[in-house]
Amino acid sequence: YMLLLDIDRFKNVNDTYGHLVGDEVLRELAQQLRDRIRGGDTAYRYGGEEFIIILQAPSDREACQAALRLCESVAGTTIHCDDKALNITVTIGVTQAWAGESIGIVAKRADAAMYRGKQTGRNRCMFMDEGGEIHLITD
């Protein structure tokens, strides 16, 4: 599975506190991701304020639950930068990678799911299924 995470309203962090604080937020989120994923999973910075996690999961349900836990964990963690305490949220797009697909095709699906989450309120996880339908992930 691929999870594509984007920090919600990250431009506001840079505009309000400056790029040095924005860079620290990126480093802290990267560390949170490393700390919260399992040993067989990997996290990468994809660009800007986006991160990709390649997740091994036995089912759509378990992949979606992992994404939701991650989303909630990020929202519940305060990031301390200098004398500032910041709370960020992320929107996550989730999709399964099927045999023979290029990483670019999988990333496009995850991005479409994530973008739908941005359009419908942020701080949420969206799953694109095999049929191309996008669903809000809930408990």
DRENPA-3360 file (N, C-alpha, C; in nm, 2 decimals, always signed):
BEGIN
1 = YMLLLDID = +0.08/-0.12/+0.00/+0.00/+0.00/+0.00/+0.09/+0.12/+0.00 ~ +0.04/+0.23/-0.06/+0.11/+0.36/-0.06/+0.02/+0.46/+0.02 ~ +0.08/+0.53/+0.11/+0.01/+0.64/+0.18/+0.08/+0.76/+0.14 ~ +0.01/+0.86/+0.09/+0.06/+0.99/+0.06/+0.01/+1.09/+0.16 ~ +0.10/+1.15/+0.23/+0.06/+1.25/+0.34/+0.10/+1.39/+0.30 ~ +0.02/+1.48/+0.33/+0.05/+1.62/+0.30/+0.01/+1.70/+0.42 ~ +0.10/+1.79/+0.47/+0.07/+1.87/+0.59/-0.03/+1.97/+0.55 ~ -0.14/+1.98/+0.63/-0.24/+2.07/+0.61/-0.20/+2.22/+0.64;
9 = RFKNVNDT = -0.23/+2.30/+0.54/-0.20/+2.45/+0.56/-0.05/+2.48/+0.59 ~ +0.04/+2.40/+0.54/+0.18/+2.42/+0.57/+0.23/+2.56/+0.53 ~ +0.17/+2.62/+0.42/+0.21/+2.75/+0.38/+0.19/+2.85/+0.49 ~ +0.08/+2.83/+0.57/+0.06/+2.92/+0.68/+0.17/+2.92/+0.79 ~ +0.23/+2.80/+0.81/+0.34/+2.78/+0.90/+0.45/+2.87/+0.86 ~ +0.49/+2.85/+0.73/+0.60/+2.93/+0.68/+0.58/+3.08/+0.68 ~ +0.45/+3.12/+0.64/+0.42/+3.26/+0.63/+0.41/+3.32/+0.77 ~ +0.37/+3.25/+0.87/+0.35/+3.30/+1.01/+0.48/+3.30/+1.09;
17 = YGHLVGDE = +0.55/+3.18/+1.08/+0.67/+3.16/+1.17/+0.80/+3.17/+1.09 ~ +0.80/+3.16/+0.96/+0.93/+3.16/+0.89/+0.97/+3.02/+0.84 ~ +1.05/+3.02/+0.74/+1.09/+2.90/+0.68/+1.18/+2.81/+0.77 ~ +1.25/+2.87/+0.87/+1.33/+2.79/+0.96/+1.24/+2.71/+1.05 ~ +1.13/+2.77/+1.09/+1.04/+2.69/+1.17/+0.97/+2.59/+1.08 ~ +0.94/+2.62/+0.96/+0.88/+2.53/+0.87/+0.97/+2.41/+0.84 ~ +1.10/+2.43/+0.83/+1.19/+2.32/+0.81/+1.20/+2.24/+0.94 ~ +1.19/+2.29/+1.05/+1.19/+2.22/+1.18/+1.06/+2.13/+1.18;
25 = VLRELAQQ = +0.95/+2.18/+1.14/+0.82/+2.11/+1.14/+0.84/+1.99/+1.05 ~ +0.90/+2.01/+0.93/+0.93/+1.89/+0.84/+1.01/+1.79/+0.90 ~ +1.12/+1.83/+0.97/+1.21/+1.73/+1.04/+1.14/+1.66/+1.15 ~ +1.06/+1.73/+1.23/+0.98/+1.67/+1.34/+0.88/+1.57/+1.28 ~ +0.81/+1.60/+1.17/+0.72/+1.51/+1.12/+0.79/+1.39/+1.06 ~ +0.90/+1.41/+1.00/+0.98/+1.29/+0.94/+1.02/+1.20/+1.06 ~ +1.06/+1.26/+1.17/+1.09/+1.17/+1.29/+0.97/+1.10/+1.34 ~ +0.86/+1.17/+1.35/+0.73/+1.10/+1.40/+0.70/+0.98/+1.31;
33 = LRDRIRGG = +0.71/+1.00/+1.18/+0.68/+0.90/+1.08/+0.77/+0.78/+1.10 ~ +0.90/+0.81/+1.12/+1.00/+0.70/+1.14/+0.97/+0.62/+1.27 ~ +0.93/+0.70/+1.37/+0.90/+0.64/+1.50/+0.77/+0.55/+1.50 ~ +0.68/+0.59/+1.41/+0.54/+0.53/+1.42/+0.52/+0.42/+1.31 ~ +0.61/+0.40/+1.22/+0.59/+0.29/+1.12/+0.66/+0.16/+1.17 ~ +0.61/+0.05/+1.12/+0.67/-0.08/+1.16/+0.80/-0.10/+1.08 ~ +0.88/-0.19/+1.13/+1.01/-0.22/+1.07/+1.01/-0.25/+0.92 ~ +0.91/-0.32/+0.87/+0.91/-0.35/+0.73/+0.86/-0.24/+0.64;
41 = DTAYRYGG = +0.81/-0.13/+0.70/+0.75/-0.02/+0.62/+0.86/+0.09/+0.60 ~ +0.84/+0.17/+0.50/+0.94/+0.28/+0.48/+0.87/+0.41/+0.45 ~ +0.93/+0.52/+0.50/+0.88/+0.65/+0.48/+0.98/+0.74/+0.40 ~ +0.93/+0.82/+0.31/+1.01/+0.90/+0.23/+0.95/+1.04/+0.22 ~ +1.04/+1.14/+0.22/+0.99/+1.28/+0.18/+0.97/+1.28/+0.03 ~ +0.86/+1.31/-0.01/+0.82/+1.31/-0.15/+0.85/+1.44/-0.22 ~ +0.84/+1.55/-0.15/+0.86/+1.68/-0.20/+0.78/+1.78/-0.12 ~ +0.84/+1.90/-0.11/+0.76/+2.00/-0.03/+0.73/+1.95/+0.11;
49 = EEFIIILQ = +0.60/+1.95/+0.13/+0.55/+1.90/+0.26/+0.48/+1.77/+0.25 ~ +0.51/+1.69/+0.14/+0.45/+1.56/+0.12/+0.55/+1.45/+0.16 ~ +0.49/+1.34/+0.21/+0.57/+1.22/+0.25/+0.49/+1.10/+0.19 ~ +0.57/+1.00/+0.16/+0.51/+0.87/+0.12/+0.55/+0.77/+0.22 ~ +0.46/+0.68/+0.25/+0.49/+0.56/+0.33/+0.45/+0.44/+0.24 ~ +0.54/+0.35/+0.23/+0.52/+0.22/+0.17/+0.49/+0.12/+0.28 ~ +0.37/+0.07/+0.28/+0.31/+0.00/+0.40/+0.28/-0.14/+0.35 ~ +0.33/-0.24/+0.43/+0.29/-0.38/+0.41/+0.17/-0.41/+0.50;
57 = APSDREAC = +0.06/-0.45/+0.44/-0.06/-0.48/+0.51/-0.14/-0.59/+0.44 ~ -0.20/-0.68/+0.52/-0.27/-0.80/+0.46/-0.40/-0.76/+0.40 ~ -0.46/-0.64/+0.43/-0.59/-0.61/+0.37/-0.61/-0.46/+0.36 ~ -0.70/-0.42/+0.28/-0.74/-0.28/+0.27/-0.77/-0.22/+0.41 ~ -0.85/-0.30/+0.48/-0.90/-0.26/+0.61/-0.78/-0.23/+0.71 ~ -0.68/-0.32/+0.71/-0.57/-0.29/+0.80/-0.48/-0.18/+0.75 ~ -0.47/-0.16/+0.62/-0.39/-0.05/+0.57/-0.46/+0.09/+0.60 ~ -0.59/+0.09/+0.59/-0.67/+0.21/+0.62/-0.66/+0.24/+0.77;
65 = QAALRLCE = -0.67/+0.13/+0.86/-0.66/+0.16/+1.00/-0.52/+0.21/+1.04 ~ -0.42/+0.16/+0.97/-0.28/+0.22/+1.00/-0.28/+0.36/+0.96 ~ -0.33/+0.40/+0.85/-0.33/+0.54/+0.80/-0.41/+0.63/+0.90 ~ -0.52/+0.58/+0.94/-0.60/+0.66/+1.04/-0.53/+0.68/+1.17 ~ -0.47/+0.57/+1.22/-0.39/+0.59/+1.35/-0.28/+0.69/+1.33 ~ -0.21/+0.69/+1.21/-0.11/+0.78/+1.19/-0.16/+0.93/+1.18 ~ -0.27/+0.95/+1.11/-0.33/+1.08/+1.10/-0.37/+1.13/+1.24 ~ -0.43/+1.05/+1.32/-0.47/+1.09/+1.46/-0.35/+1.12/+1.54;
73 = SVAGTTIH = -0.24/+1.04/+1.53/-0.12/+1.05/+1.61/-0.05/+1.19/+1.58 ~ -0.05/+1.22/+1.45/+0.02/+1.35/+1.41/-0.07/+1.46/+1.47 ~ -0.20/+1.46/+1.46/-0.29/+1.56/+1.51/-0.27/+1.58/+1.66 ~ -0.24/+1.47/+1.73/-0.24/+1.47/+1.87/-0.10/+1.51/+1.93 ~ +0.00/+1.54/+1.84/+0.13/+1.56/+1.89/+0.17/+1.71/+1.87 ~ +0.22/+1.77/+1.98/+0.27/+1.91/+1.97/+0.41/+1.91/+1.93 ~ +0.44/+2.00/+1.83/+0.58/+2.02/+1.79/+0.64/+2.14/+1.85 ~ +0.75/+2.13/+1.91/+0.81/+2.24/+1.98/+0.93/+2.29/+1.90;
81 = CDDKALNI = +0.92/+2.42/+1.85/+1.02/+2.48/+1.77/+1.06/+2.61/+1.84 ~ +1.18/+2.62/+1.89/+1.23/+2.74/+1.97/+1.13/+2.76/+2.08 ~ +1.06/+2.87/+2.08/+0.97/+2.90/+2.19/+0.82/+2.88/+2.15 ~ +0.80/+2.81/+2.03/+0.67/+2.80/+1.98/+0.63/+2.65/+2.00 ~ +0.50/+2.63/+2.02/+0.44/+2.50/+2.03/+0.33/+2.50/+1.92 ~ +0.36/+2.41/+1.82/+0.27/+2.40/+1.70/+0.20/+2.27/+1.69 ~ +0.08/+2.27/+1.65/+0.01/+2.15/+1.62/-0.02/+2.15/+1.47 ~ +0.01/+2.04/+1.41/-0.02/+2.02/+1.26/-0.11/+1.91/+1.24;
89 = TVTIGVTQ = -0.18/+1.90/+1.13/-0.25/+1.79/+1.09/-0.21/+1.75/+0.95 ~ -0.24/+1.63/+0.91/-0.21/+1.58/+0.77/-0.33/+1.52/+0.71 ~ -0.34/+1.53/+0.58/-0.44/+1.46/+0.50/-0.36/+1.34/+0.43 ~ -0.42/+1.23/+0.43/-0.36/+1.11/+0.38/-0.44/+1.04/+0.27 ~ -0.38/+1.01/+0.16/-0.44/+0.93/+0.05/-0.38/+0.79/+0.06 ~ -0.46/+0.69/+0.05/-0.42/+0.55/+0.06/-0.47/+0.48/-0.06 ~ -0.38/+0.39/-0.12/-0.42/+0.30/-0.22/-0.33/+0.18/-0.22 ~ -0.38/+0.07/-0.28/-0.30/-0.05/-0.29/-0.22/-0.04/-0.42;
97 = AWAGESIG = -0.10/-0.10/-0.41/-0.01/-0.11/-0.53/-0.03/-0.26/-0.58 ~ -0.06/-0.27/-0.70/-0.09/-0.40/-0.76/+0.04/-0.44/-0.85 ~ +0.06/-0.57/-0.86/+0.17/-0.62/-0.93/+0.18/-0.56/-1.07 ~ +0.30/-0.52/-1.11/+0.33/-0.47/-1.24/+0.30/-0.32/-1.26 ~ +0.25/-0.26/-1.16/+0.22/-0.11/-1.17/+0.35/-0.03/-1.14 ~ +0.36/+0.08/-1.21/+0.48/+0.17/-1.18/+0.44/+0.25/-1.06 ~ +0.55/+0.29/-0.99/+0.53/+0.37/-0.87/+0.45/+0.50/-0.90 ~ +0.48/+0.55/-1.02/+0.41/+0.67/-1.06/+0.26/+0.66/-1.07;
105 = IVAKRADA = +0.21/+0.55/-1.12/+0.07/+0.52/-1.13/+0.01/+0.51/-0.99 ~ +0.08/+0.44/-0.90/+0.03/+0.42/-0.76/+0.02/+0.56/-0.70 ~ +0.13/+0.64/-0.72/+0.13/+0.77/-0.65/+0.02/+0.86/-0.70 ~ -0.01/+0.85/-0.83/-0.13/+0.93/-0.88/-0.26/+0.90/-0.82 ~ -0.28/+0.77/-0.79/-0.40/+0.73/-0.72/-0.40/+0.78/-0.58 ~ -0.29/+0.76/-0.51/-0.28/+0.81/-0.37/-0.30/+0.96/-0.36 ~ -0.24/+1.03/-0.46/-0.25/+1.18/-0.47/-0.40/+1.22/-0.49 ~ -0.47/+1.15/-0.58/-0.61/+1.18/-0.60/-0.69/+1.16/-0.48;
113 = AMYRGKQT = -0.66/+1.05/-0.40/-0.74/+1.03/-0.28/-0.70/+1.14/-0.18 ~ -0.58/+1.17/-0.17/-0.54/+1.28/-0.07/-0.60/+1.41/-0.11 ~ -0.60/+1.44/-0.24/-0.66/+1.57/-0.28/-0.80/+1.58/-0.25 ~ -0.88/+1.46/-0.26/-1.02/+1.46/-0.23/-1.03/+1.49/-0.08 ~ -0.94/+1.44/+0.00/-0.94/+1.47/+0.15/-0.92/+1.62/+0.17 ~ -0.83/+1.68/+0.10/-0.81/+1.83/+0.11/-0.94/+1.90/+0.08 ~ -1.00/+1.86/-0.03/-1.12/+1.93/-0.08/-1.24/+1.91/+0.02 ~ -1.24/+1.81/+0.10/-1.36/+1.78/+0.18/-1.33/+1.81/+0.33;
121 = GRNRCMFM = -1.22/+1.88/+0.36/-1.21/+1.92/+0.50/-1.07/+1.90/+0.57 ~ -0.98/+1.83/+0.51/-0.84/+1.81/+0.56/-0.85/+1.73/+0.69 ~ -0.73/+1.70/+0.74/-0.71/+1.62/+0.87/-0.80/+1.49/+0.86 ~ -0.78/+1.42/+0.74/-0.86/+1.30/+0.72/-0.78/+1.20/+0.63 ~ -0.83/+1.08/+0.63/-0.77/+0.98/+0.54/-0.87/+0.93/+0.44 ~ -0.82/+0.92/+0.31/-0.91/+0.88/+0.21/-0.85/+0.76/+0.14 ~ -0.93/+0.66/+0.10/-0.89/+0.54/+0.03/-0.94/+0.53/-0.11 ~ -0.86/+0.51/-0.21/-0.90/+0.48/-0.34/-0.90/+0.33/-0.36;
129 = DEGGEIHL = -1.01/+0.27/-0.39/-1.02/+0.13/-0.41/-0.99/+0.09/-0.55 ~ -0.99/-0.04/-0.57/-0.95/-0.10/-0.70/-1.04/-0.05/-0.82 ~ -1.16/-0.01/-0.79/-1.25/+0.05/-0.89/-1.24/+0.19/-0.91 ~ -1.15/+0.26/-0.84/-1.13/+0.40/-0.85/-1.22/+0.49/-0.77 ~ -1.30/+0.43/-0.69/-1.38/+0.50/-0.59/-1.30/+0.55/-0.47 ~ -1.33/+0.67/-0.43/-1.26/+0.72/-0.31/-1.35/+0.73/-0.19 ~ -1.31/+0.67/-0.08/-1.39/+0.66/+0.04/-1.32/+0.73/+0.16 ~ -1.39/+0.79/+0.24/-1.34/+0.85/+0.37/-1.32/+0.73/+0.46;
137 = ITD = -1.20/+0.73/+0.52/-1.16/+0.62/+0.62/-1.21/+0.66/+0.76 ~ -1.29/+0.58/+0.82/-1.34/+0.60/+0.96/-1.31/+0.48/+1.04 ~ -1.33/+0.49/+1.17/-1.31/+0.38/+1.26/-1.37/+0.25/+1.22;
% end
